Amino acid sequence: MSKFDGNFRLVGNCDIAPMRSKVAGLVDSDWNRESWRQERFEIHRYTQTIELIFDQDFRHENPTRRESYETLGCASLLAPIEKTIAAYFTGSGYPVRALLVNLKSGGRIRPHVDAGFSLMNSCRVHVPVVSNDRVKFKIGDESRVMKEGEMWEINNARTHSVENQGETDRVHLIIDWIPT
Protein backbone atom coordinates (compact mmCIF):
# COMPACT_ATOMS: atom_id res chain seq x y z
CA MET A 1 0.00 0.00 0.00
CA SER A 2 1.25 3.48 -0.73
CA LYS A 3 0.10 6.61 1.02
CA PHE A 4 -2.56 8.67 -0.73
CA ASP A 5 -1.91 11.70 -2.90
CA GLY A 6 -2.73 14.55 -0.55
CA ASN A 7 -2.41 15.56 3.09
CA PHE A 8 -5.81 15.09 4.75
CA ARG A 9 -8.87 13.03 3.84
CA LEU A 10 -12.15 13.28 5.73
CA VAL A 11 -13.20 9.72 6.61
CA GLY A 12 -16.49 10.73 8.23
CA ASN A 13 -18.01 12.00 11.44
CA CYS A 14 -18.94 10.22 14.64
CA ASP A 15 -20.71 10.85 17.91
CA ILE A 16 -17.73 11.42 20.17
CA ALA A 17 -19.80 12.17 23.32
CA PRO A 18 -19.34 8.71 24.93
CA MET A 19 -15.56 8.84 24.41
CA ARG A 20 -15.41 12.48 25.59
CA SER A 21 -17.26 11.45 28.76
CA LYS A 22 -14.69 8.72 29.47
CA VAL A 23 -11.80 11.13 28.77
CA ALA A 24 -13.30 13.71 31.16
CA GLY A 25 -13.09 11.13 33.93
CA LEU A 26 -9.38 10.47 33.45
CA VAL A 27 -6.98 11.79 36.08
CA ASP A 28 -3.25 12.58 35.99
CA SER A 29 -2.30 9.08 37.13
CA ASP A 30 -4.19 7.62 34.13
CA TRP A 31 -2.37 9.91 31.71
CA ASN A 32 1.03 9.38 33.34
CA ARG A 33 0.88 5.58 33.59
CA GLU A 34 2.43 4.95 30.16
CA SER A 35 5.40 7.08 29.13
CA TRP A 36 7.21 4.82 26.66
CA ARG A 37 6.12 6.78 23.56
CA GLN A 38 7.12 10.15 25.05
CA GLU A 39 10.47 8.79 26.26
CA ARG A 40 11.27 6.91 23.05
CA PHE A 41 10.30 9.68 20.61
CA GLU A 42 11.45 13.18 21.58
CA ILE A 43 8.88 14.76 19.26
CA HIS A 44 6.12 13.42 21.54
CA ARG A 45 7.53 14.85 24.78
CA TYR A 46 4.65 17.35 25.12
CA THR A 47 2.09 14.56 24.90
CA GLN A 48 0.59 12.02 27.24
CA THR A 49 -0.58 8.69 25.87
CA ILE A 50 -3.05 6.05 26.93
CA GLU A 51 -2.37 2.89 24.97
CA LEU A 52 -5.61 1.15 24.03
CA ILE A 53 -4.29 -1.18 21.33
CA PHE A 54 -0.52 -1.02 21.14
CA ASP A 55 2.70 -3.00 20.84
CA GLN A 56 6.14 -1.44 21.24
CA ASP A 57 7.44 -3.53 18.34
CA PHE A 58 4.90 -1.83 16.03
CA ARG A 59 3.75 -5.19 14.75
CA HIS A 60 1.42 -5.25 11.78
CA GLU A 61 -0.85 -8.06 12.95
CA ASN A 62 -2.10 -9.70 16.16
CA PRO A 63 -2.31 -6.40 18.08
CA THR A 64 -2.46 -6.34 21.86
CA ARG A 65 -5.48 -4.85 23.59
CA ARG A 66 -4.01 -3.16 26.65
CA GLU A 67 -5.54 -3.01 30.13
CA SER A 68 -6.90 0.49 29.46
CA TYR A 69 -8.89 -0.92 26.50
CA GLU A 70 -10.90 -2.98 28.97
CA THR A 71 -11.11 -0.47 31.84
CA LEU A 72 -12.39 2.31 29.55
CA GLY A 73 -14.90 0.00 27.85
CA CYS A 74 -13.36 0.52 24.43
CA ALA A 75 -15.06 -2.46 22.78
CA SER A 76 -18.35 -0.53 22.76
CA LEU A 77 -16.78 2.94 22.44
CA LEU A 78 -14.70 2.05 19.38
CA ALA A 79 -17.25 -0.17 17.58
CA PRO A 80 -19.11 2.64 15.75
CA ILE A 81 -15.84 4.42 14.94
CA GLU A 82 -14.32 1.22 13.55
CA LYS A 83 -17.48 0.57 11.51
CA THR A 84 -17.18 4.00 9.86
CA ILE A 85 -13.47 3.52 9.18
CA ALA A 86 -14.02 0.04 7.71
CA ALA A 87 -16.79 1.31 5.43
CA TYR A 88 -14.60 4.18 4.24
CA PHE A 89 -11.69 1.98 3.25
CA THR A 90 -12.72 -1.45 1.99
CA GLY A 91 -15.56 -2.62 4.18
CA SER A 92 -13.21 -4.63 6.37
CA GLY A 93 -9.99 -4.38 8.31
CA TYR A 94 -8.80 -3.95 11.86
CA PRO A 95 -7.01 -1.47 14.11
CA VAL A 96 -3.38 -2.43 14.66
CA ARG A 97 -2.96 0.51 17.07
CA ALA A 98 -5.34 2.79 18.96
CA LEU A 99 -4.11 5.53 21.28
CA LEU A 100 -5.59 8.41 23.21
CA VAL A 101 -3.05 11.22 22.90
CA ASN A 102 -3.24 14.39 24.97
CA LEU A 103 -1.30 17.39 23.62
CA LYS A 104 -1.05 19.81 26.51
CA SER A 105 -2.04 23.44 26.17
CA GLY A 106 0.95 25.27 24.72
CA GLY A 107 2.48 21.99 23.55
CA ARG A 108 3.67 21.06 20.10
CA ILE A 109 4.74 18.09 18.07
CA ARG A 110 7.65 19.20 15.91
CA PRO A 111 7.74 18.52 12.15
CA HIS A 112 8.52 14.89 11.43
CA VAL A 113 7.77 12.01 9.08
CA ASP A 114 6.65 8.64 10.46
CA ALA A 115 8.70 5.61 9.50
CA GLY A 116 8.64 1.84 9.73
CA PHE A 117 6.79 -0.85 7.84
CA SER A 118 3.57 -0.84 9.86
CA LEU A 119 3.22 2.95 10.06
CA MET A 120 3.76 3.23 6.31
CA ASN A 121 1.38 0.37 5.51
CA SER A 122 -1.54 1.33 7.69
CA CYS A 123 -4.00 4.18 7.41
CA ARG A 124 -3.60 6.69 10.25
CA VAL A 125 -6.92 8.17 11.36
CA HIS A 126 -7.19 11.03 13.87
CA VAL A 127 -10.45 11.57 15.75
CA PRO A 128 -10.50 14.76 17.86
CA VAL A 129 -12.20 13.92 21.17
CA VAL A 130 -11.39 17.19 22.97
CA SER A 131 -10.04 20.13 21.02
CA ASN A 132 -10.14 23.87 20.52
CA ASP A 133 -9.94 26.26 17.57
CA ARG A 134 -6.28 27.03 18.27
CA VAL A 135 -4.98 23.52 17.60
CA LYS A 136 -3.29 23.59 14.19
CA PHE A 137 -2.44 20.31 12.46
CA LYS A 138 -0.06 20.86 9.56
CA ILE A 139 0.99 18.50 6.79
CA GLY A 140 3.32 19.92 4.17
CA ASP A 141 2.09 23.47 3.51
CA GLU A 142 -1.52 22.69 4.47
CA SER A 143 -2.85 23.54 7.93
CA ARG A 144 -6.18 22.37 9.34
CA VAL A 145 -8.24 22.78 12.50
CA MET A 146 -9.89 19.41 13.12
CA LYS A 147 -13.27 19.57 14.83
CA GLU A 148 -14.39 17.19 17.56
CA GLY A 149 -16.03 14.11 16.07
CA GLU A 150 -14.47 14.48 12.63
CA MET A 151 -12.43 11.50 11.45
CA TRP A 152 -9.38 12.44 9.38
CA GLU A 153 -6.93 10.17 7.60
CA ILE A 154 -3.57 11.90 7.57
CA ASN A 155 -0.70 11.26 5.22
CA ASN A 156 1.94 10.50 7.83
CA ALA A 157 4.52 9.77 5.11
CA ARG A 158 4.72 13.54 4.63
CA THR A 159 6.19 16.05 7.07
CA HIS A 160 3.57 16.86 9.69
CA SER A 161 3.35 18.76 12.97
CA VAL A 162 0.81 19.97 15.53
CA GLU A 163 0.65 23.05 17.76
CA ASN A 164 -1.83 23.58 20.57
CA GLN A 165 -1.92 27.34 21.10
CA GLY A 166 -5.22 27.07 22.97
CA GLU A 167 -5.85 27.33 26.68
CA THR A 168 -7.11 23.74 26.94
CA ASP A 169 -5.51 20.38 26.27
CA ARG A 170 -6.25 18.53 23.05
CA VAL A 171 -7.08 14.81 23.05
CA HIS A 172 -7.13 12.77 19.84
CA LEU A 173 -8.02 9.15 19.37
CA ILE A 174 -5.43 7.89 16.86
CA ILE A 175 -6.17 4.66 15.04
CA ASP A 176 -3.81 2.90 12.65
CA TRP A 177 -6.13 0.86 10.42
CA ILE A 178 -5.16 -2.12 8.29
CA PRO A 179 -7.63 -2.57 5.41
CA THR A 180 -8.12 -6.22 4.46
N, C-alpha and C positions, 0 to 999 in steps of 0.2 A: 504494500500500500504506500502511496506517496501522499504527502500533505496536499491539501487543496490549493487552488490558485486564488489567493486572497488572504485577508487577515482575520476577519470575523465572519461567522455565519450564524444567523439566528436559527436555533434548533426548534424553539417553541417557547411556550409560557407554561407555568405551573403554579398551583396554589402552594405557596411557600409557608403559609401560616402555621401548619403543624410543626414544621422544622424550625421556624422562627421561635415558636413557643418553647421547644426543647433547648434551643441555643440560649434563650433568655434565662433558663434555669441553671446554666453552667456557671461554675465558680472558678476562681483562679487556680485551685488545685486540679480541676479538670483540664484546664488549658495548659497547665505546666507539667502535666504527667509525662508527656512524650516530647522529648526535645531533640531526638536524633536528626530530624530533617533540618532544624535550625543550626545544629552543631556541625553537621556534615556539609551543608551548603551555605556559605557565607551570605549569599544573596537573600536567603530567607531569615536572616537574623532578627528582622523586625516583625516576624510572624510568630504565631502560636498555632500548633497543629493538633487536631484530634484525628487519629488514624481510625477509620471505620473499616476499610478494606485496604490492607497494605502489607507489603513484604519489602524488607530492606534490600533484597537482591533484585528488585524490580522485575520479578518474573512475569512472564507473558501469559501464563495459564495457571490454573489451580490456586487462585488467590486466597489469602487468609482473611477471614472475617475476625476482626479484633474484638476484644472484650467490650469496647465502647459501642460497637455495632449492636450488640445485644442489649446493653444497659440503656441505650438511647431509643431502643425499639426501631432500629433502622429498617428491618424487613418491611414493615408497613409504611414507614416514612418514605423510603426510596422506591417502593413499587410503582407509584404513578409516574415518578420522574424517569425511572428506567423504561417504562412502557413508552413514554414520549420519545426518549432517545432511540430506542429500538425501532420504532416506527419511522423516525427520521432517517436512519441509516439504511438498514436492509430488512427490517422486520424482526431481526433476531440479533443476539450478541450477549455480552456480559460485561460487567464492570471488573476490570483487573485491579483498579485502585479507586478508592473513594475517601476523600479527606475533607474535614472542616478546617478551613484556614482563616485565622483571624489576623488581619493586618491592622496593627494599632494606629490610632489617630496620630498623624504626623509621620507615620512609617512609610517606607518605600521598598520596593523590590527593584533593584538595579537592572539595567538592560542586560539580557542574557538570551541564549538560545538553549533549549533543552537538548539532551543528547541521550544516546543509548537505544538499543533495539526496541524495547517495549514502548518507550516514550515516543519514538518516531513511527511506530506501527500501531498506535492506538489513536483514538479520537479524543482529544481533551475538551471536556465540556465544563464551563464555569456556570454556576447557578448562584447569583447573589441572594443571600439569605437575609443579611443585614447590611445596608449600605447607606451612602449619602451622595449628594450631587457633586461632591468635591473629590470623589475617588475617580482617578483617570487611569484607564487601562490603555496602554499604547503598544501597538504592533507596527513595526516599520515606521512610516510617517503618519499613520492613522491612529487617532485617539478616540476613545469611546467611554461614555458613562453608562455602565450597565445598571439597569433597574432591577429591583428585587423581583424575583419570580421569573425573570427572563432566563433562557437557557442558551448560552453562546458557545459554539465550538470556536476554539482559537487555533491559529496556526502557530504552534509552539516550535516549529522548525525555523521560524523567523525571529529576529530580535524583538523581544517584548519586555515591558516593564510596567510597574504599577506604582502610583503615588496616592496616598490617602492624606489629602490636605484638609479634610473635614475634622470636626470636633468629636466625632464618634468613631469607634472601631468599625471595621468592615469585615464581615464574615462571608466567605464563599464556600459552597459545596463544590469540590472539584472531583469530577469523575473522568477516569480514563477508560474509554469504552472500546471493546474489541468486537467489531461487527463479524458475524459468522455467516 
